Amino acid sequence: MVWKKYLDFILGQLSELEDITYRAMMGEFIIYYRGKIVGGIYDDRLLVKPVKSAISYIPTARYELPYEGAKEMLLVDEVDNKDFLTGLFNAMYDELPNLKKKK
């Protein structure tokens, strides 16, 4: 699967960060950083939540739909820059919502 190779590449780029995990969902991959959803791999694109810190970190980012009917997310183009990606995830972390506890 093409997306799995892209996922492996992105995970490698994020290897400096602790506690990066992912979950497959309907052919896509949701990416978690220290237990919070940062974004995901949708087709061959890394999209992140459009929180204020991400918008200011990548002010030229395009908004794209991960899939039909979803909320827009920010497209991350600089996936080849490991320091950039690590910085982006660190900048976003405090602003990301905690996951809701299952009842």
C-alpha positions as CSV (number, residue, x, y, z in Angstrom):
1,M,0.0,0.0,0.0
2,V,1.4,3.4,-1.1
3,W,0.0,5.2,2.0
4,K,1.8,2.8,4.4
5,K,5.2,3.8,2.7
6,Y,4.3,7.4,3.1
7,L,3.3,6.8,6.7
8,D,6.6,5.1,7.4
9,F,8.4,8.0,5.9
10,I,6.5,10.6,8.0
11,L,7.1,8.4,11.2
12,G,10.8,8.4,10.4
13,Q,10.8,12.2,10.0
14,L,9.1,12.4,13.5
15,S,11.5,9.9,15.1
16,E,13.0,12.6,17.3
17,L,9.7,13.0,19.1
18,E,8.6,10.6,21.9
19,D,5.3,8.9,21.9
20,I,4.2,9.3,18.2
21,T,1.6,6.7,17.5
22,Y,-0.9,6.1,14.7
23,R,-4.1,4.3,14.1
24,A,-5.5,3.1,10.7
25,M,-9.0,4.3,10.0
26,M,-10.9,3.7,6.8
27,G,-7.7,3.4,4.7
28,E,-6.2,6.5,6.2
29,F,-3.9,7.0,9.3
30,I,-4.6,9.2,12.3
31,I,-1.4,10.5,13.9
32,Y,-1.2,11.0,17.7
33,Y,1.5,12.9,19.6
34,R,1.6,12.1,23.3
35,G,-1.9,10.9,23.2
36,K,-3.4,13.8,21.3
37,I,-4.6,13.8,17.6
38,V,-2.3,16.1,15.6
39,G,-3.6,15.1,12.1
40,G,-3.2,12.3,9.7
41,I,-2.1,10.8,6.5
42,Y,-4.9,11.2,3.9
43,D,-4.0,9.8,0.5
44,D,-0.4,10.9,0.2
45,R,-0.8,14.1,2.2
46,L,0.1,15.0,5.8
47,L,-2.7,17.2,7.1
48,V,-2.8,18.7,10.6
49,K,-5.4,20.3,12.7
50,P,-5.7,24.1,12.0
51,V,-4.9,25.3,15.5
52,K,-3.6,28.8,15.9
53,S,0.0,27.6,16.6
54,A,0.0,25.5,13.4
55,I,-1.4,28.4,11.3
56,S,1.3,30.8,12.6
57,Y,4.0,28.1,12.2
58,I,3.1,27.5,8.5
59,P,1.3,30.7,7.5
60,T,1.3,29.8,3.8
61,A,-0.3,26.4,4.3
62,R,-3.3,25.6,2.1
63,Y,-6.5,24.3,3.7
64,E,-7.6,20.9,2.3
65,L,-10.3,18.4,3.0
66,P,-9.0,15.1,4.3
67,Y,-12.1,13.5,2.9
68,E,-15.6,14.4,1.8
69,G,-17.7,15.9,4.6
70,A,-14.8,16.5,6.9
71,K,-13.5,19.8,8.4
72,E,-10.6,21.5,6.5
73,M,-7.1,20.8,7.8
74,L,-3.7,22.3,7.0
75,L,-1.6,20.7,4.3
76,V,2.0,20.3,5.4
77,D,4.3,20.6,2.4
78,E,7.7,20.6,4.2
79,V,7.7,16.9,5.1
80,D,11.3,16.5,3.9
81,N,12.5,18.9,6.7
82,K,12.7,16.8,9.9
83,D,13.4,19.8,12.2
84,F,10.4,21.7,10.7
85,L,8.0,18.8,11.3
86,T,9.3,18.2,14.9
87,G,9.0,21.9,15.6
88,L,5.4,22.0,14.2
89,F,4.3,19.1,16.3
90,N,5.9,20.6,19.5
91,A,4.3,24.0,18.7
92,M,0.9,22.5,18.3
93,Y,0.9,20.1,21.3
94,D,-0.4,22.4,24.1
95,E,-3.2,23.7,21.9
96,L,-4.5,20.2,20.9
97,P,-7.6,19.0,22.7
98,N,-7.3,16.0,25.1
99,L,-9.0,12.9,23.8
100,K,-12.4,12.3,25.3
101,K,-12.5,9.4,27.8
102,K,-14.7,6.5,26.7
103,K,-17.6,5.9,29.1
